């Protein structure tokens, strides 16, 4: 996207550094798989743990993952999720792990709630898409078990639903996730979602990403405005120049380089400052015993 394209975007409010620490490393999360069909998209617990370790070494501060069953299908099953969490924590101790709760995996909200209620090994965080039926009840359940919520906003309607839900004061962060492949349209929708939550007085940390090549445009806009970013094979399979990415590690390295291009410290211990997750890591809640 060139400067002419950017000039066509609606005027926005001034960028705001929500955390007040300009020296802090911007948050960078790696979304390692999802339902992506790609030779390097990991699915088994061992493969995901290896990919997570490499992503962290490349600059990611957190990983987002989807569990798969032995038939190769995405699942929210308690045993499969626990096996994945164990593998990740063995190879990546201290790294905040975000697990999906997507309705694309279990469409019926009551069934999804029952499945998640059976979890005994808890992730550090979950993504919870705010436009999905039953998401408020799901968030209430997970919050009661000490799991932090990443509130996923895929549209302006999702942002409005989130504002109405009353969940904002208890969530960890907002994920701004425009679905459009066209970078110009994705940027417009990211701006509108951000505007809606900020207008409601919600000052949660924001992490922005898009899909396909639009992901990089959304990432750049986020860094312009002092927000965190997400990358990884779930979201994008090409590098900023449009060339194919080999794997998650190459995407994370490109995102870390993008952060450096903005003159910002990169890496989880940049300048000796804590990352945005440091106060969260070490929370004792890991398993539910009742």
C-alpha positions in Angstrom: 0.0 0.0 0.0 1.4 3.4 -1.0 1.1 6.8 0.5 -1.8 7.7 -1.9 -3.8 4.7 -0.5 -3.1 5.8 3.1 -4.2 9.3 2.3 -7.7 8.0 1.4 -8.3 6.6 4.9 -10.6 8.4 7.2 -9.0 10.9 9.6 -8.3 9.4 13.0 -7.7 10.6 16.5 -4.1 11.0 17.6 -2.2 7.8 18.4 -2.2 7.0 22.1 0.4 5.0 24.1 -2.0 3.3 26.4 0.7 2.0 28.8 2.7 5.2 29.1 6.1 3.6 28.6 7.7 4.5 25.3 10.7 2.3 26.0 8.7 -0.8 26.5 8.9 -3.5 23.8 5.7 -3.6 21.8 3.8 -6.8 22.4 4.3 -9.4 19.7 2.2 -12.6 19.7 2.7 -15.6 17.3 -0.5 -17.3 16.1 1.1 -20.6 15.1 -1.6 -22.7 13.3 -5.4 -22.3 13.3 -7.0 -24.2 10.5 -4.3 -23.1 8.1 -3.2 -25.7 5.5 0.5 -25.1 5.0 3.5 -27.4 5.0 4.9 -25.7 8.0 1.7 -25.3 10.0 2.2 -27.3 13.2 -0.6 -29.5 14.6 0.7 -32.1 17.0 1.7 -31.0 20.6 5.4 -31.8 19.9 5.4 -29.8 16.6 3.6 -26.9 18.2 6.0 -26.8 21.1 9.0 -26.7 18.8 7.4 -24.0 16.7 6.6 -22.0 19.8 10.1 -22.2 21.1 11.5 -21.0 17.7 8.9 -18.1 17.6 9.9 -17.0 21.1 13.5 -17.1 20.2 12.7 -14.9 17.1 11.0 -12.3 19.3 7.5 -13.4 20.2 6.3 -12.8 23.7 3.3 -15.0 23.7 1.9 -17.8 21.5 -1.7 -18.4 20.3 -2.6 -22.0 19.4 -5.3 -24.4 18.3 -5.4 -28.0 19.5 -6.0 -30.9 17.1 -7.3 -34.4 17.7 -5.7 -37.6 16.4 -7.8 -37.4 13.3 -6.4 -34.0 12.4 -9.4 -32.0 13.3 -9.4 -28.8 15.5 -10.8 -29.5 18.9 -11.6 -28.0 22.3 -11.5 -31.4 24.0 -10.0 -31.2 27.5 -7.5 -34.0 27.0 -6.2 -32.8 23.7 -5.9 -29.2 25.1 -4.1 -30.5 28.2 -1.6 -32.5 26.2 -0.9 -29.4 24.1 -0.4 -27.2 27.1 1.9 -29.7 28.8 4.1 -29.9 25.7 4.2 -26.1 25.3 5.0 -25.5 29.0 7.8 -28.1 29.0 9.6 -26.4 26.1 8.6 -22.8 26.7 8.4 -22.3 30.5 7.0 -18.9 31.5 5.6 -18.1 28.1 2.0 -17.0 28.2 -0.1 -19.4 26.1 -3.4 -18.3 24.4 -5.8 -21.1 23.4 -8.7 -20.6 20.9 -12.3 -21.0 21.9 -13.6 -20.4 18.3 -17.2 -21.2 17.5 -15.8 -22.5 14.1 -14.7 -25.6 16.1 -17.9 -26.1 18.2 -20.8 -24.2 16.8 -23.4 -24.8 19.4 -22.7 -22.4 22.3 -24.1 -24.7 25.0 -22.0 -27.6 23.8 -19.0 -25.4 23.6 -19.6 -24.2 27.2 -19.9 -27.8 28.4 -16.7 -28.9 26.7 -14.7 -25.9 28.1 -16.2 -26.5 31.5 -14.5 -29.9 31.4 -11.0 -28.4 31.1 -8.8 -29.2 34.0 -5.5 -27.8 32.6 -6.0 -24.1 32.1 -4.3 -21.9 29.5 -3.0 -18.6 30.6 -5.3 -16.8 28.1 -8.0 -17.6 25.6 -9.2 -15.7 22.6 -12.9 -15.1 22.8 -14.6 -13.7 19.6 -17.1 -11.2 20.8 -19.6 -11.7 18.0 -20.2 -15.3 18.8 -23.3 -16.6 20.5 -22.7 -17.5 24.1 -19.4 -15.7 24.3 -20.3 -13.7 27.5 -21.1 -16.9 29.4 -18.0 -18.5 28.1 -15.9 -15.6 29.3 -17.6 -15.6 32.7 -16.7 -19.3 33.1 -13.1 -18.9 32.2 -12.6 -15.7 34.2 -13.9 -17.6 37.3 -11.1 -20.1 36.7 -8.4 -17.5 36.5 -8.0 -17.5 32.7 -7.4 -14.1 31.1 -9.5 -13.1 28.1 -8.3 -11.7 24.8 -11.4 -10.2 23.4 -11.5 -10.8 19.6 -13.2 -8.1 17.5 -13.6 -9.1 13.9 -16.1 -6.3 12.9 -17.5 -3.1 14.1 -20.6 -5.1 15.3 -18.3 -7.2 17.4 -16.8 -4.0 18.9 -20.3 -2.7 19.7 -21.3 -6.1 21.3 -18.1 -6.0 23.4 -18.9 -2.5 24.7 -22.4 -3.6 25.7 -21.2 -6.8 27.3 -19.6 -5.2 30.4 -16.6 -7.5 30.1 -14.0 -4.9 29.3 -13.0 -4.2 32.8 -12.0 -7.8 33.3 -10.3 -8.6 30.0 -6.5 -8.8 29.4 -6.5 -7.1 26.0 -8.5 -6.5 22.8 -7.6 -8.2 19.5 -8.5 -6.0 16.5 -8.8 -8.5 13.7 -10.3 -7.2 10.4 -11.1 -10.1 8.1 -10.7 -8.3 4.7 -7.9 -9.3 2.4 -7.8 -5.9 0.8 -5.3 -3.8 2.9 -7.2 -0.5 2.4 -10.5 -2.0 3.5 -8.8 -3.8 6.4 -7.2 -0.6 7.6 -10.6 1.2 7.5 -12.3 -1.5 9.5 -9.4 -1.6 12.1 -9.7 2.1 12.5 -13.5 1.9 13.0 -13.2 -0.9 15.6 -10.5 1.0 17.5 -12.6 4.2 17.4 -15.6 2.4 18.8 -13.9 0.9 21.8 -11.9 4.1 22.6 -15.0 6.2 22.4 -16.6 3.9 25.0 -13.7 4.8 27.4 -12.1 1.3 27.1 -8.3 1.6 27.6 -7.3 -2.0 27.4 -4.1 -3.0 25.6 -4.8 -3.6 22.0 -3.1 -6.1 19.6 -3.9 -5.7 15.9 -3.5 -8.1 13.0 -5.2 -8.9 9.7 -5.3 -11.7 7.2 -3.1 -12.4 4.2 -1.0 -9.5 2.9 -3.4 -7.1 4.7 -1.9 -8.4 8.0 1.3 -6.3 7.5 -0.7 -3.1 6.7 -2.7 -3.6 9.9 0.5 -4.3 11.9 2.1 -1.1 10.6 -0.9 1.0 11.5 -0.9 -0.6 15.0 2.7 0.3 15.6 2.0 3.8 14.4 -0.5 4.1 17.2 1.5 2.4 19.9 -0.3 -0.9 19.9 0.9 -4.5 19.9 0.8 -6.8 16.9 0.2 -10.5 16.0 1.6 -12.6 13.2 2.0 -16.3 12.3 0.7 -18.9 9.9 -2.9 -18.6 11.3 -3.1 -15.1 9.9 -0.6 -14.8 7.0 1.6 -16.9 4.8 3.6 -14.2 3.1 6.3 -11.8 4.2 5.9 -8.0 3.9 7.3 -8.0 0.4 4.7 -10.6 -0.7 7.1 -13.5 -0.9 6.1 -16.8 0.7 7.1 -17.4 4.3 8.9 -20.6 5.1 7.4 -20.9 8.6 6.2 -19.2 11.7 9.8 -18.3 12.7 10.3 -16.3 9.5 7.1 -14.4 10.0 7.9 -13.6 13.6 11.4 -12.5 12.6 9.9 -10.2 10.0 7.5 -8.7 12.6 10.3 -8.1 15.0 12.2 -6.4 12.2 9.2 -4.2 11.5 9.2 -3.2 15.2 12.8 -2.2 14.9 12.1 -0.2 11.7 9.8 1.9 13.9 12.7 2.7 16.2 11.2 0.7 19.0 13.0 -1.8 21.2 12.4 -5.4 20.1 12.4 -8.5 22.2 11.0 -9.6 25.5 13.7 -8.0 27.6 14.5 -4.8 25.6 16.2 -2.1 27.6 15.6 -4.2 30.8 11.9 -3.3 30.8 9.2 -5.8 31.6 7.0 -7.0 28.8 3.3 -6.4 28.8 2.8 -10.0 30.1 5.3 -9.9 33.0 2.7 -9.1 35.6 0.7 -12.0 34.3 3.3 -14.7 34.1 3.6 -16.6 37.3 -0.1 -16.5 38.1 -0.6 -19.6 40.1 -3.8 -20.7 38.4 -3.0 -23.6 36.1 -5.4 -26.4 36.8 -8.9 -26.7 38.1 -9.4 -29.3 40.8 -13.1 -29.1 41.3 
